[in-house]
């Protein structure tokens, strides 16, 4: 599993499988790419190791999605607070939303 867990060039744990194919003896050959240093490598592994890589990637994808959704929610809350403050200070009026106005 060592060949699948980290980039041999920079040590990044973000290696991405690009394609896989059956190898002699029931194993798998996997082409991997590092998104940090852009190195490409080929690793021999078992089907179980490839399944573990898929599991780790799915968990990482879920973590990224959660962080993205949290970021969007925080951004929308900040925009709402700014918009609410602008309304309270009477800085925004109906004419600000009229079509065709350029400022």
C-alpha distances in whole Angstrom, upper triangle without the diagonal:
4,5,5,6,9,12,12,16,17,14,14,12,14,12,14,13,16,17,15,16,16,16,18,17,16,12,12,12,12,14,13,15,16,19,20,20,20,18,17,14,13,9,9,7,8,11,9,6,8,11,9,9,12,13,12,14,17,17,17,20,22,22,23,26,27,28,29,32,33,33,36,37,38,39,42,43,44,46,47,49,50,52,53,54,56,58,59,60,62,60,59,62,62,63,59,58,61,59,60,61,60,60
4,5,5,7,9,9,13,14,11,12,11,13,11,14,14,17,18,17,18,19,18,20,19,19,15,14,14,13,14,13,15,14,18,18,18,18,16,15,13,12,9,10,9,12,14,13,10,12,14,12,11,15,16,14,15,19,19,18,21,23,23,24,26,28,28,30,32,33,33,36,38,38,39,42,43,43,45,47,48,49,51,53,54,55,57,59,60,61,59,59,61,62,63,59,58,61,60,60,61,59,59
4,6,7,8,7,11,13,11,12,10,12,10,12,11,14,15,14,16,16,15,18,18,17,14,12,11,10,11,9,12,12,15,16,16,16,13,12,9,8,6,8,8,11,14,14,10,11,14,13,11,14,16,14,15,18,19,18,20,23,23,23,26,28,28,29,32,33,33,35,38,38,39,41,43,43,45,47,48,49,51,53,54,55,57,59,60,61,59,58,61,61,62,58,57,60,58,59,59,58,57
4,6,8,9,13,13,11,11,9,10,7,9,9,12,13,12,15,16,16,19,19,17,14,12,11,9,10,8,10,11,14,15,15,15,13,12,10,9,7,9,8,11,12,12,8,8,11,9,7,10,12,11,11,15,16,15,17,20,20,20,23,25,25,26,29,30,30,32,34,35,36,38,40,40,42,44,45,46,48,50,51,52,54,56,57,58,56,55,58,58,59,55,54,56,55,56,56,55,55
4,7,9,12,12,9,8,6,8,7,10,11,14,16,16,18,20,19,22,22,20,17,15,15,12,13,10,12,11,13,14,15,16,14,14,12,13,10,12,11,13,15,13,10,10,12,10,8,11,12,9,11,14,14,13,16,18,18,18,21,23,23,24,27,28,28,30,32,33,34,36,38,38,40,42,43,44,46,48,49,50,52,54,55,56,54,54,56,57,57,54,53,56,54,55,55,54,54
4,6,9,8,5,5,4,7,6,10,12,15,17,17,20,21,21,24,24,23,19,17,16,13,13,10,10,9,11,11,12,13,11,12,11,12,11,14,14,16,18,17,13,14,16,13,11,14,15,12,13,16,16,14,17,20,19,19,22,23,23,24,27,28,28,30,32,33,33,36,38,38,39,42,43,43,46,47,48,49,52,53,54,56,53,53,56,56,57,53,52,55,54,54,54,53,52
4,5,6,5,5,6,8,6,9,11,14,16,17,20,22,21,24,25,24,20,18,16,13,12,9,8,6,9,9,9,10,8,9,8,11,11,14,15,18,20,19,16,15,18,16,13,16,18,15,15,18,19,16,18,21,21,20,23,25,24,25,28,29,29,31,34,34,34,37,38,38,40,42,43,44,46,48,49,50,52,53,54,56,53,53,55,56,56,53,52,54,53,53,53,52,51
4,6,6,8,10,11,10,13,14,16,18,18,21,22,21,24,24,24,20,18,16,14,13,10,10,9,13,12,10,11,8,9,8,10,11,14,15,19,21,21,17,17,20,19,16,19,21,18,18,22,22,20,22,25,24,24,27,29,28,29,32,33,32,35,37,37,37,40,42,42,43,46,47,47,49,51,52,53,55,57,58,59,57,56,59,60,60,56,55,58,56,57,57,55,54
4,6,8,11,12,11,14,16,17,19,20,23,25,24,26,28,27,24,21,19,17,15,12,11,9,11,10,8,9,7,9,9,13,13,17,19,22,24,24,20,20,23,22,19,21,23,20,20,24,24,21,23,26,25,24,27,29,28,29,32,33,32,34,37,36,37,40,41,41,42,45,46,46,48,50,51,52,54,56,56,58,55,55,57,58,58,54,54,56,55,55,55,53,52
4,6,9,10,10,14,16,18,21,22,25,27,26,29,30,30,26,23,21,18,17,13,12,9,10,8,7,10,9,11,12,15,16,19,20,24,25,25,21,21,23,21,18,21,22,19,19,22,22,19,21,24,23,22,25,27,25,26,30,30,29,31,34,33,34,37,38,38,39,42,43,43,45,47,48,48,51,53,53,55,52,52,55,56,56,52,51,54,53,53,53,51,50
4,6,9,9,13,15,18,21,21,24,26,25,28,29,28,24,22,20,18,16,13,12,9,11,10,10,12,11,13,13,15,15,18,18,21,23,22,18,19,21,18,16,19,20,16,16,20,20,17,20,22,21,20,24,25,24,25,28,29,28,31,33,33,33,36,38,37,39,42,42,43,45,47,47,49,51,52,53,55,52,52,55,56,56,53,52,55,54,54,54,52,51
4,5,7,10,14,16,19,20,23,26,26,29,29,28,24,22,20,17,16,12,11,7,9,7,8,11,11,12,13,16,15,18,19,21,22,21,18,18,19,17,14,17,17,14,14,17,17,14,16,19,17,17,20,22,20,21,25,25,24,27,29,29,30,33,34,34,36,38,39,39,42,44,44,45,48,49,50,51,49,49,52,52,53,49,48,51,50,50,50,49,48
4,6,9,12,15,18,19,22,24,24,27,27,26,22,20,19,16,15,12,11,8,10,10,11,13,13,14,14,15,15,17,17,19,19,18,15,15,16,14,11,13,14,10,10,14,13,11,13,16,15,15,18,19,18,20,23,24,23,26,28,28,29,32,33,33,35,38,38,39,41,43,44,45,47,49,50,51,49,49,51,52,53,49,48,51,50,51,51,49,49
4,6,10,13,16,17,21,23,24,27,28,26,22,20,18,15,14,10,9,6,7,8,10,11,12,12,13,15,15,18,17,19,19,19,16,14,16,14,10,12,13,10,9,12,12,9,11,14,13,12,16,18,17,18,21,22,21,24,26,26,27,30,31,32,33,35,37,37,39,41,42,43,45,47,48,49,47,46,49,49,50,46,45,48,47,47,48,46,46
4,7,10,12,14,17,20,20,24,25,23,19,16,15,11,10,6,6,5,7,9,10,9,9,9,10,11,11,14,14,17,17,17,14,12,14,13,9,11,13,11,9,13,14,12,13,16,16,15,18,20,20,21,24,25,25,27,29,30,30,33,34,35,36,38,40,40,42,44,45,46,48,50,51,52,50,49,51,52,52,49,47,50,49,49,49,48,48
4,6,9,11,15,18,19,23,24,22,18,15,13,10,8,5,5,6,7,11,12,10,11,10,10,11,12,14,14,16,16,17,14,11,13,13,9,10,12,11,8,12,13,11,12,15,16,15,17,20,20,20,23,25,24,26,29,30,30,32,34,35,36,38,40,40,41,44,45,46,48,50,51,52,49,48,51,51,51,48,46,48,47,47,48,47,47
4,6,8,11,14,16,19,21,18,15,12,10,6,6,4,6,9,11,14,15,13,12,10,10,9,10,12,12,14,13,14,12,9,11,12,9,9,12,12,10,12,15,14,14,17,18,18,19,22,23,23,25,27,27,29,31,33,33,35,37,38,39,41,43,43,44,47,48,49,50,52,54,55,52,51,53,53,53,50,48,51,49,49,50,49,50
4,7,11,14,16,20,21,19,17,13,11,7,6,6,7,10,12,15,15,12,12,10,10,10,11,14,14,16,15,17,15,12,14,15,12,12,15,15,13,15,18,17,16,19,21,20,21,24,25,24,27,29,29,29,32,34,34,35,38,39,39,41,43,44,45,47,49,49,51,53,54,55,53,51,53,53,53,50,48,50,48,48,49,48,49
4,7,11,13,16,18,16,14,10,8,6,5,8,10,14,15,19,19,16,15,12,11,10,11,12,13,14,13,16,14,11,13,15,13,12,16,17,14,16,20,19,18,22,23,22,24,27,27,27,29,32,32,32,35,37,37,38,41,42,42,44,47,47,48,50,52,52,54,56,57,58,56,54,56,55,56,53,51,53,50,51,52,51,52
4,7,9,13,15,13,10,7,6,4,6,9,12,16,18,21,21,18,17,13,12,9,9,10,10,11,10,13,12,9,12,14,12,12,16,17,15,17,20,20,20,23,25,24,26,28,29,29,31,34,34,35,38,39,39,41,43,44,45,47,49,50,51,53,55,55,57,59,60,61,59,57,59,59,59,56,54,56,54,54,56,55,55
4,6,10,12,10,9,6,5,7,9,12,16,19,21,24,24,21,20,16,14,11,11,10,10,11,10,14,14,11,14,16,15,15,18,20,19,20,23,24,23,26,28,28,29,32,33,33,35,37,38,39,41,43,43,45,47,48,49,51,53,53,54,56,58,59,60,62,64,64,62,61,62,62,62,59,57,59,57,57,59,58,59
4,7,9,7,6,5,6,9,12,15,19,22,24,27,27,24,22,19,16,13,12,10,10,10,9,13,13,11,14,17,16,16,19,21,21,22,25,26,26,28,30,30,32,34,35,36,38,40,41,41,44,45,46,47,50,51,52,53,56,56,57,59,61,62,63,65,67,68,65,64,66,65,66,62,60,62,60,61,62,61,62
4,6,6,5,5,6,9,12,15,19,22,25,28,27,25,22,19,16,12,11,8,9,9,10,14,14,13,16,18,17,18,21,23,22,24,27,27,28,31,32,32,34,36,37,38,40,42,43,44,46,48,48,50,52,53,54,56,58,59,60,62,63,64,66,68,69,70,68,66,68,68,68,65,63,65,63,64,65,64,65
4,6,6,8,9,13,16,19,23,26,29,31,30,28,25,22,19,15,13,10,11,11,13,16,16,16,18,20,20,22,24,25,26,28,30,31,31,34,35,36,37,40,41,41,43,45,46,47,49,51,52,53,55,57,57,59,61,62,63,65,67,68,69,71,73,74,71,70,72,71,72,69,67,69,67,67,69,68,68
4,6,9,11,15,18,21,24,27,30,32,32,30,27,24,20,17,15,11,11,10,11,14,15,15,17,19,20,21,24,25,26,27,30,30,31,34,35,36,37,40,41,42,44,46,46,48,50,51,52,54,56,57,58,60,62,63,64,66,68,69,70,72,73,74,72,71,73,72,73,70,68,70,68,69,70,69,70
4,7,10,13,17,19,23,26,29,31,31,29,26,23,20,16,14,11,9,8,8,11,13,12,14,17,17,18,20,22,23,24,27,28,29,31,32,33,34,37,38,39,41,43,44,45,47,48,49,51,53,54,55,57,59,60,61,63,65,66,67,69,70,71,70,68,70,69,70,67,65,67,65,66,67,67,67
4,7,10,13,16,19,22,25,27,27,25,23,20,17,13,10,7,6,5,6,9,10,10,12,14,14,16,18,19,20,22,24,25,26,28,30,30,32,34,35,36,38,40,41,42,44,46,47,48,50,51,52,54,56,57,58,60,62,63,64,66,68,69,67,65,67,67,68,65,63,65,63,64,65,64,65
4,6,10,12,16,19,22,24,24,22,20,17,14,10,8,6,5,6,6,10,9,8,11,13,13,14,17,18,18,20,22,23,23,26,27,28,29,32,33,33,35,37,38,39,41,43,44,45,47,49,50,51,53,54,55,57,59,60,61,63,65,66,64,62,64,64,64,61,59,62,60,60,62,61,61
4,7,10,13,16,19,22,21,19,17,13,10,7,6,5,6,9,10,13,11,9,13,15,13,14,18,18,18,20,23,22,23,26,27,27,29,32,32,33,35,37,37,39,41,42,43,45,47,48,49,51,53,53,55,57,58,59,61,63,64,65,63,61,63,63,63,60,58,60,59,59,60,59,59
4,6,10,13,16,18,18,16,14,10,8,6,5,6,8,10,10,13,11,8,12,13,11,12,15,16,15,17,20,19,20,23,24,24,26,28,29,29,32,34,34,35,38,39,39,41,43,44,45,47,49,50,51,53,55,55,57,59,60,61,59,57,60,59,60,56,55,57,55,55,56,55,56
4,7,10,13,16,15,13,11,7,6,4,7,9,11,14,14,16,14,11,15,16,13,14,17,17,15,18,21,19,20,23,24,23,25,28,28,28,31,33,33,34,37,38,38,40,42,43,43,46,48,48,49,52,53,54,55,58,59,59,57,56,58,58,58,54,53,55,53,53,54,53,53
4,7,10,12,12,10,8,6,5,6,7,11,12,15,15,17,14,11,14,15,11,13,16,15,13,16,18,16,17,21,21,20,22,25,25,25,28,30,30,31,34,35,35,37,39,40,41,43,45,45,46,49,50,51,53,55,56,56,54,53,55,55,55,52,51,53,51,51,52,51,51
4,6,9,9,6,6,5,6,9,11,14,15,18,19,20,17,15,17,17,13,14,17,16,13,17,19,16,17,20,20,19,21,24,24,23,27,28,28,29,32,33,32,35,37,37,38,41,42,42,44,46,47,48,50,52,53,54,51,50,53,53,53,49,48,50,48,49,49,48,48
4,5,6,5,5,7,9,11,13,16,17,20,21,21,18,16,19,18,14,15,18,15,13,17,18,15,16,19,19,17,20,23,22,22,25,26,25,27,30,31,30,33,35,35,36,39,40,40,42,44,45,46,48,50,51,52,49,48,51,51,51,48,47,49,48,48,48,46,46
4,6,5,8,9,12,15,16,20,21,23,23,24,20,18,20,19,16,16,18,16,13,16,17,14,14,18,17,15,18,20,19,19,22,24,22,24,27,27,27,30,32,32,33,35,37,37,38,41,42,42,45,46,47,48,46,45,47,48,48,44,43,46,44,44,44,43,42
4,6,8,11,13,17,18,22,22,25,26,26,22,21,23,21,18,19,21,18,16,19,19,16,17,20,18,16,20,22,20,20,24,24,23,25,28,28,27,30,32,32,33,36,37,37,39,41,42,42,45,46,47,48,45,45,48,48,48,45,44,46,45,45,45,43,43
4,6,9,12,15,17,21,22,25,26,27,23,22,24,23,19,21,23,20,18,22,22,19,20,23,22,20,23,25,24,24,27,28,26,28,32,31,31,34,36,35,36,39,40,40,42,44,45,45,48,50,50,51,48,48,51,51,51,47,47,49,48,47,47,45,45
4,7,10,13,16,19,21,24,25,26,22,21,23,22,19,20,22,20,18,21,22,19,19,23,22,20,23,26,24,24,27,29,27,29,32,32,32,34,37,36,37,40,41,41,42,45,46,46,49,51,51,52,49,48,51,51,51,47,47,49,47,47,47,45,45
4,7,10,13,17,19,22,23,24,21,19,22,21,18,20,22,20,18,22,23,20,21,25,24,23,25,28,27,27,30,31,30,32,35,35,35,38,40,39,40,43,44,44,46,49,49,50,52,54,54,55,53,52,55,55,55,51,50,52,51,50,51,49,49
4,7,10,14,16,19,20,22,19,17,20,20,16,18,21,19,18,21,23,20,21,25,25,23,26,29,28,28,31,33,32,33,36,37,36,39,41,41,42,45,46,46,48,50,51,52,54,56,56,57,55,54,56,56,56,53,52,54,52,52,52,50,50
4,7,10,13,16,18,19,16,15,18,18,15,17,20,19,18,21,23,21,22,25,26,25,27,30,29,30,33,34,34,35,38,39,39,41,43,43,44,47,48,49,50,53,54,54,56,58,59,60,58,57,59,59,59,56,54,57,55,55,55,54,54
4,7,10,13,15,17,14,13,16,17,14,16,19,19,18,21,23,22,23,26,27,26,28,31,31,31,34,36,35,37,40,41,41,43,45,46,46,49,51,51,52,55,56,57,58,60,61,62,60,59,61,61,61,58,56,59,57,57,58,56,56
4,6,10,12,14,11,10,14,14,12,15,17,17,17,20,21,21,22,25,26,26,28,30,31,31,34,35,36,37,40,41,41,43,45,46,47,49,51,51,53,55,56,57,59,61,62,63,61,60,62,62,63,59,58,60,58,59,59,58,58
4,7,10,12,10,10,13,14,13,15,18,18,18,21,23,22,24,27,27,28,30,32,33,33,36,38,38,40,42,43,44,46,48,48,50,52,53,54,56,58,59,60,62,63,65,66,64,62,65,65,65,62,60,63,61,61,62,61,61
4,7,8,6,7,10,11,10,13,15,15,16,19,20,21,22,25,26,26,28,30,31,32,34,36,37,38,40,42,42,44,46,47,49,50,52,53,54,56,58,59,61,62,64,65,63,62,64,64,65,61,60,62,60,61,62,61,61
4,5,5,6,9,10,11,13,14,15,17,19,20,21,23,25,26,27,29,31,32,33,35,36,38,39,41,42,43,45,47,48,49,51,53,54,55,57,59,60,61,63,65,66,64,63,65,65,65,62,60,63,61,62,63,62,63
4,5,5,6,9,10,11,12,14,15,16,18,20,21,23,24,26,27,29,30,31,33,35,36,37,39,41,42,43,45,46,48,49,51,52,53,55,57,58,59,61,63,64,62,61,63,62,63,60,58,61,59,60,61,61,61
4,5,5,6,9,10,10,12,14,15,17,18,20,21,23,24,26,27,29,30,32,33,35,36,38,39,41,42,44,45,47,48,50,51,52,54,56,57,58,60,62,63,61,60,62,62,63,60,58,60,59,60,61,61,61
4,5,5,6,9,10,11,12,14,15,16,18,20,21,23,24,26,27,28,30,32,33,35,36,37,39,41,42,43,45,47,48,49,51,52,54,55,57,58,60,61,60,58,61,61,62,58,57,59,58,59,60,59,59
4,5,5,6,9,10,11,12,14,15,16,18,20,21,22,24,26,27,28,30,31,33,35,36,37,39,41,42,43,45,47,48,49,51,52,54,55,57,58,59,58,56,58,58,59,56,54,57,55,56,57,56,57
4,5,5,6,9,10,11,12,14,15,17,19,20,21,23,24,26,27,29,30,31,33,35,36,37,39,41,42,43,45,47,48,49,51,52,54,55,57,58,57,55,57,57,58,55,53,56,54,55,56,56,56
4,5,5,6,9,10,11,12,14,15,17,18,20,21,23,24,26,27,29,30,32,33,35,36,38,39,41,42,44,45,46,48,50,51,52,54,56,57,55,54,56,56,58,54,53,55,54,55,56,55,56
4,5,5,6,9,10,10,12,14,15,16,18,20,21,22,24,26,27,28,30,31,33,34,36,37,39,40,42,43,45,46,48,49,51,52,54,55,53,52,54,54,55,52,50,53,52,53,54,53,53
4,5,5,6,9,10,10,12,14,15,16,18,20,21,22,24,25,27,28,30,31,33,34,36,37,39,41,42,43,45,46,48,49,51,52,53,52,50,52,52,53,50,48,51,49,51,52,51,51
4,5,5,6,9,10,11,12,14,15,17,19,20,21,23,24,26,27,29,30,32,33,35,36,38,39,41,42,43,45,47,48,49,51,52,51,50,52,52,53,50,48,51,50,51,52,51,52
4,5,5,6,9,10,11,12,14,15,17,18,20,21,23,24,26,27,29,30,32,33,35,36,38,39,41,42,44,45,46,48,50,51,49,48,51,51,52,49,47,50,49,50,51,50,50
4,5,5,6,9,10,10,12,14,15,16,18,20,21,22,24,26,27,28,30,31,33,34,36,37,39,40,42,43,45,46,48,49,47,46,48,48,49,46,44,47,46,47,48,47,47
4,5,5,6,9,10,10,12,14,15,16,18,20,21,22,24,26,27,29,30,31,33,35,36,37,39,41,42,43,45,47,48,46,45,47,47,48,45,43,46,45,46,47,46,47
4,5,5,6,9,10,11,12,14,15,17,18,20,21,23,24,26,27,29,30,32,33,35,36,37,39,41,42,43,45,47,45,44,46,46,48,45,43,46,45,47,47,47,47
4,5,5,6,9,10,11,12,14,15,16,18,20,21,22,24,26,27,29,30,32,33,34,36,38,39,40,42,44,45,43,42,45,45,46,43,41,44,44,45,45,44,44
4,5,5,6,9,10,10,12,14,15,16,18,20,21,22,24,26,27,28,30,32,33,34,36,37,39,40,42,43,41,40,42,42,44,40,39,41,41,42,42,42,42
4,5,5,6,9,10,11,12,14,15,16,18,20,21,22,24,26,27,29,30,31,33,35,36,37,39,41,42,40,39,41,41,43,40,38,41,40,42,42,42,42
4,5,5,6,9,10,11,12,14,15,17,18,20,21,23,24,26,27,29,30,31,33,35,36,37,39,41,39,38,41,41,42,39,38,41,41,42,42,42,41
4,5,5,6,9,10,10,12,14,15,16,18,20,21,22,24,26,27,28,30,32,33,34,36,37,39,37,36,38,39,40,37,35,38,38,39,39,38,38
4,5,5,6,9,10,11,12,14,15,16,18,20,21,22,24,26,27,28,30,31,33,34,36,37,36,34,37,37,38,35,33,36,35,37,37,37,37
4,5,5,6,9,10,11,12,14,15,16,18,20,21,23,24,26,27,29,30,31,33,35,36,35,34,36,36,38,35,33,37,36,38,38,38,38
4,6,5,6,9,10,10,12,14,15,16,18,20,21,23,24,25,27,29,30,31,33,34,33,32,35,35,37,33,32,36,35,37,37,36,36
4,5,5,6,9,10,10,12,14,15,16,18,20,21,22,24,26,27,28,30,32,33,31,30,32,33,34,31,29,33,32,34,34,33,33
4,5,5,6,9,10,11,12,14,15,16,18,20,21,22,24,26,27,28,30,31,30,29,31,31,33,30,28,31,31,33,33,33,33
4,5,5,6,9,10,11,12,14,15,17,18,20,21,23,24,26,27,29,30,29,28,31,31,33,30,29,32,32,34,34,34,33
4,5,5,6,9,10,11,12,14,15,17,18,20,21,23,24,26,27,29,27,26,29,30,31,28,27,30,30,32,31,31,30
4,5,5,6,9,10,11,12,14,15,16,18,20,21,22,24,26,27,25,24,26,27,28,25,24,27,27,29,29,28,28
4,5,5,6,9,10,10,12,14,15,16,18,20,21,22,24,25,24,23,26,26,28,25,24,27,28,30,30,30,29
4,5,5,6,9,10,11,12,14,15,17,18,20,21,23,24,23,23,25,27,28,25,24,28,29,31,30,29,29
4,5,5,6,9,10,11,12,14,15,17,18,20,21,22,21,20,23,24,25,22,22,25,26,27,26,26,25
4,5,5,6,9,10,10,12,14,15,16,18,20,21,20,18,21,21,23,20,19,23,23,26,25,25,24
4,5,5,6,9,10,10,12,14,15,16,18,20,19,18,21,22,24,21,21,25,26,28,27,27,26
4,5,5,6,9,10,11,12,14,15,17,18,17,17,20,22,23,20,20,24,25,27,26,25,24
4,5,5,6,8,10,10,12,14,15,16,15,14,17,18,20,16,17,20,21,23,22,22,21
4,5,5,6,8,10,10,12,14,15,14,13,16,17,19,17,16,20,22,24,23,23,22
4,5,5,6,9,10,10,12,14,14,14,17,19,21,18,18,22,24,26,25,25,23
4,5,5,6,9,10,11,12,11,11,15,17,18,15,16,20,22,24,22,22,20
4,5,5,6,9,10,10,9,9,11,13,15,12,13,17,19,21,19,20,19
4,5,5,6,9,10,10,10,12,14,17,15,15,19,22,24,22,23,22
4,5,5,6,9,9,10,13,16,18,15,17,21,23,25,23,23,21
4,5,5,6,5,6,10,13,14,12,14,17,20,22,19,20,18
4,5,5,6,6,8,11,13,12,13,16,19,22,19,20,19
4,5,8,9,11,14,16,15,17,20,23,25,23,24,22
4,5,8,11,14,16,14,17,20,23,25,22,22,20
4,6,7,11,12,12,14,17,20,22,19,20,18
4,7,10,11,10,13,15,18,20,17,17,15
4,7,8,6,9,12,15,17,14,15,14
4,5,6,8,10,13,15,13,15,14
4,5,6,7,11,13,12,14,15
4,5,5,9,11,9,11,12
4,6,9,10,8,10,10
4,6,9,8,11,12
4,7,6,10,12
4,6,9,12
4,6,10
4,7
4
